[in-house]
Amino acid sequence: MSMLWIMRHGQAAPGHPDAARELTAEGRAEAARMADWLAGSLSEPQRRSLRLVASPYRRARQTAAIVAERLGVAGETLEFITPDDPVEPVIDWLQQAADETPVLLVSHMPLVGALTGRLVEGDRRSSLPMPTAAIAALEAEVWAAGCAELRAFRHPADFD
């Protein structure tokens, strides 16, 4: 079984262009709270082998940087995980990248909700509502529609 954590970026300020929007102070605090939760949830082998990937949009990269610092891992950018990208290429990527390596994917709504829904429910119409900085922890033997199990779902309000 392999693990995937799907995280929505922290709260972002309004602005234009969308790709340049930055985290607010609250968004940075949300990301830090969730990074602390994640650090306590990962086993040492999971932490050592974790692959952290983020959308190229600024707010996702900022969120990933906070998580990376807390977990002591490096991050990388995936160009095809922006808000309105389709889930199919992400699932194709997961089938290769997350086969034996745990992955933390930091992106945006509606992609994160649709990806979680597709992997767990299998239905193209399924979507998990995800507040800012929420994390869905999934486990699967194969990353395909309807093949994952939702193991945990946490968001910053859980820790207030």
N, C-alpha and C positions, 0 to 999 in steps of 0.2 A: 504494500500500500504506500502511496506517496501523498504528500501534503501540499496544499495550496492555500495561501492566505490572500484574500482579495480585500484591498483597502481603498476606501474613498479618501481623497485628499482632505485636509483640514479646511475650515471655513476660509473663504477667500473674499477679498474686497471686490466691489464692482469695478468694471473698467473695460477698456477696449484697446487693443484687440484682446479677445478672450484668452488666447494663448499666453499673454503677458500678465494676466491677473496674479496678484501675490497673496500669500496668506496674511490674514489679520493677526493681531496679537492673540486673539482667542483661537484662531486656527493653529498657531504654533503650539499653544497650550494643549489643544485637543490632540495634536499629533504626538506630543511628548507623553501625555497620559496613556495613549494607546501603545506607544512604543514601550513604555514601562510594563504594561499588561503583557504585551507580546514577549518581552524579555523574560518575564516570569513564567510564561506558558511554554516556551521552547525548551526542548531537551538540549543538552550540550552538543550532541552530534547534529541535531537540527540546526542549531545556531552556527556551528562551524561550517556546515555545507550549504547554508541558505543562499539562494540567488535572489537578490533584490532588484526588481525592474520597475521603472516608472515611465509614465507618459512624458513626452517632451515639453508639455505645458509647464510653465513656471511653478504654479501652485502644487502640482504633483511632485515635481523635482524637489521643491522645498520640503514637502512632507516626507519624502523618501530620505532626504539628507538627515532630518531629525531622527528618523527611525534607524538609519544606518549608523549614526553616531552612537546611539544608545545600545545598539546590538553589536557594534564593533565589526560591521561588515561593509563591503563596498557595494555601490549601486551602479546600475547601468540604465540606459534609456532604450525604450522600445518605441519606435515611430508609429506603430499601428495600434496603439491603445489610447487614443484620444477620445473625447466624449462620444462622438457619433460614429465611431468606427464599428464595423460589423463584428460579431463575436466569432464567426467561423475561422478567420485567420488566427485569432488568439487561441482557439481550441486546437487548431493544427499545430501551432507553435508549442503549446503545452504538451502535446503528445510526444514531442521530441525532447523538449527542455526539462520537463518536470517528471520524466519517467522514473528516475532514481533520486533526483535532487529536489529538495523542498524549495518552493518558490513563494515569494511575497510580491504581489503585483499591486502597484499603487497607481490608481487612475481616477476616473470621473464617472458620474451618472450621465447618461443612462447606461454606459457600457458596463460598469461594475455590477449593477443590478441585473441587467440582461444576461451577463456571463454567468453569474451565480445561479440565476433561475434556470438557464439552459443546462448547465452542468448537473444541477440537482433534480430538476423536474423533467427536463427533456423537451419541454414545450417552447416553441419560439415566442409565445406570448407571455411566458413566465418572466417575472422580474422581482427581485427582492428589494424593497425600499431600503435605502442605505443613507442614514444621516451622515453629515460630514465626519470624517475620520473613523467611520465604522469599519470593522473588520469581520469578514466571514471566513471561518476556517473550514476547509473542505478536505475530505480524504477520498481517494479512489484508487482502484487498481489500474484503470485506464481513464484518460481524460477524454470523455465523449459525452454527448447529450444524454442526460438521465442516469449517468453512471457514478456520480459523486454523492457523498453523504455529507450533509451539513453537520459539523462537529461542534461548532461554537459560533455565536454571533454576539459581538460586543460593540458598544459605541460609548463615546465619552460620558454621556449622562449616567451610565452604569457606575461611574466612579465618583460622582458628585456627593 
